[in-house]
Amino acid sequence: MHKSICFALAVATAGATAAAEQRWPDPRDPKAKAPPVEYHSAFEGYKPYAEPELAPWRGVNDEVRRAGGHAGIFRKHGGRK
């Protein structure tokens, strides 16, 4: 148990020192190179709205009738009995 805690601390410390070794340019240096800026459009992956295809109303009404009316649909799907 003690060894595993020491190992976990060693791994955490190693990660922290690796992050500390990463050199960032001094923001006060006018000659420092800035990292490139990545542009992502807000419309990237946009899909225009499309009307959903409606079910034929007679078929939907027939399905409700077979289920026993609107209350029958609730019973069919585990609602109130």
Secondary structure, DSSP 8 states (H G I E B T S, - for coil): -HHHHHHHHHHHHHHHHHHHHS----TT-TT----------TTTT-----------HHHHHHHHHHHTHHHHHHHHTT---
